[in-house]
Amino acid sequence: MNGFLEYVPGTSLLHRMNPVAKLLFAVLFAITCFCTGNLVFLCAMLVFALALAASCGMMKQTFGLMKAVFVFSLILAILLIFTTPTGDRLIDLPWGYIGTGSILAAVTTIVRLEAAAIPLFLTFYVTKMSDLSNSVVKVLHVPYKYAFTFSSTVHFIPVFMNDMKGIMEAQTARGVEFDVGGIVNKIRLMVPLCVPLLVSSVRKTNSAAIAAEVRGFNLRTRDSGYKQYPFAAFDVAAMVLAVLLLAAAICITVFL
Amino acid sequence: MTIEFRDVHASYDATIPILRGVDFTVNDGEFVAFVGTNGAGKSTTMRLVNGLLKPDAGEVLIDGIPTTQLKTSELARRVGFLFQNPDSQICCNTVRDELLFGFRALKMDMDHAERRVDEIVAEFGFNPDDDPFLLNRGTRQLLALASIVVLETPVIVLDEPTTGLDFRECVKVLGLIRRLHEQGTTVVMVCHDMEVVADFAERVIVMHDGLVVDQGPTFEVLRNRRTLEAANLVPPQIVDISLGLSIMQPGLADTLIGSANTLNEMEAAVASAVGKGDHVTARPTYAPTAPGAEDAAGIVAPATTPAMFEGGAR
């Protein structure tokens, strides 16, 4: 079973695309989502993002991600509802009111965050981390150290999540009841677990750094990678599409 | 306290079954070892025993009560679980706090807890003010074991307790486990080291591909070459030698070796069968026998250094 942000093998078009093209497309897609507040356009972007997920068989992972993003965006949405008094007045508050505009702003935020997040996360699910960092070094001329740091960070996320799961299980086996009480109780119980997680993280990171050093990490240059990452017609088409979407979002914001 | 598995099916992801109908019983006070290759389902079985995983089908009964009806904390009072990696378990800043952690989590009487911790600190030779994260791997494993032992659970489950330990640390950990068992604790252990299994377990359960393929008294199972081969397991070397002798000298070797119920007895039987004195050793011994002392079979323990360090057969 694959974990969070772990590469899922496949042969879909998204899997076969150039890693840099995927990354640029995802970044432009996210920027597009933040360039407009038009709810219809954002809904269309969300549908498009879901279609991309379906095309590479990542619907299960995408729904998992959407749930996590929803929780985060819900907090923002609630804040917006109570702090953005616009539109027709619905409920009066001591410091203002909740209006139709407040609700619209909240819904827009949720849809925007969901739509922006999906392609970014899909990029990691359909691209090997080594390909992503190598291509960024080769094509975008990013220094290898930075690309490696980024890819290592992402690589360690599922590792640390597994560690945390193991630590929670170990404490559950000692009688810690994570499944009872409210959120405050859960947080109280989780705090001591940060210590072993931190210790294991530092130990793992240190081991990884030493292992990289002894294998000549500092000798690595942009040209020392063997694999080439040529751009195909579809890669160019994807980037053109991303630019067109961005232009459309800007036009909608400016002219509507 | 008995542990009973009745036609247990279990999985982490509903699409990939890990256990496919496991049946066994561990009786009160027994020392049972689970053996099998990686992926056989041993660790999953252990997780079912302490309720970290619930069965998809079938029943796991602890003293007759299904684990599905028991809360985690109730199970933690009955079953102590030693994880393979002590760093998953250790979370406090001092050894003393670490040993008290279980009592606090289970909301037990703290006066009793303090007394128990004092006993355990003395027994294990810990410094209660030490930072657990600065201890060496073997001592951290001992601390993890101690934090289970201190709770006096009637059952302890050990998931590969000797992984990553050097020989002397293994001897220490296993000596403590043996003592617990002698005091009446039911011990269930997953172990890849067949010599540890042969030295300590009363009964062995062989798992392969999510099924129990054999179970019985340790030496009955270890002598069953067909089962071990089917489960991709290699018996201890002396057992292998004895099996070879059984083929070469069926009459003599079978009579002697077939009756051996410890590795020491088996070594004596092999020595006798090949006419080489009273003792052949092809292994280090994990059994806590004092140097020069005789064991139940009348075998004199090696003076100090195990055979493997003297250029022995292993």
Interface residues (C-beta under 8 A of the other chain):
Chain A: M1 D163 G166 I167 E169 A170 Q171 T172 A173 R174 G175 V176 E177 D179 P192 L193 V195 P196 V199 S200 R203
Chain B: Y12 D13 I16 R47 N50 L52 K71 T72 S73 A76 R77 V79 G80 F81 F83 N85 D87 S88 Q89 I90 C91 C92 N93 F101 G102 A105 L106 F133 S147 I148 L151
